[in-house]
């Protein structure tokens, strides 16, 4: 990827960019970097097709603890405040 750098007068950029400086007689450095779009070869996967893909890792014995898991973790880490 090639990057282009050039020093120009701010006046020459006024048709393209609204610069915030009151004095347009400044010299500015312009750096142009091309934006490369990545080709997406991946197919879109719907949420429905993802349902249950991790069910082999589920532990039904822990489901009852999920409701208070955050609170239990805070008490374990910092004590009962």
ChimeraX attribute file (.defattr): number of C-alpha atoms within 10 A of each C-alpha:
attribute: neighborCount
match mode: 1-to-1
recipient: residues
	/A:1	7
	/A:2	7
	/A:3	8
	/A:4	10
	/A:5	11
	/A:6	9
	/A:7	10
	/A:8	14
	/A:9	14
	/A:10	19
	/A:11	15
	/A:12	13
	/A:13	14
	/A:14	11
	/A:15	7
	/A:16	7
	/A:17	10
	/A:18	9
	/A:19	12
	/A:20	7
	/A:21	9
	/A:22	7
	/A:23	9
	/A:24	15
	/A:25	12
	/A:26	12
	/A:27	12
	/A:28	15
	/A:29	12
	/A:30	14
	/A:31	11
	/A:32	11
	/A:33	11
	/A:34	10
	/A:35	7
	/A:36	7
	/A:37	6
	/A:38	6
	/A:39	6
	/A:40	7
	/A:41	6
	/A:42	6
	/A:43	6
	/A:44	7
	/A:45	8
	/A:46	8
	/A:47	7
	/A:48	7
	/A:49	8
	/A:50	9
	/A:51	9
	/A:52	10
	/A:53	8
	/A:54	8
	/A:55	8
	/A:56	7
	/A:57	8
	/A:58	10
	/A:59	8
	/A:60	7
	/A:61	7
	/A:62	9
	/A:63	10
	/A:64	9
	/A:65	10
	/A:66	10
	/A:67	9
	/A:68	9
	/A:69	12
	/A:70	11
	/A:71	12
	/A:72	14
	/A:73	11
	/A:74	12
	/A:75	11
	/A:76	10
	/A:77	9
	/A:78	8
	/A:79	9
	/A:80	9
	/A:81	5
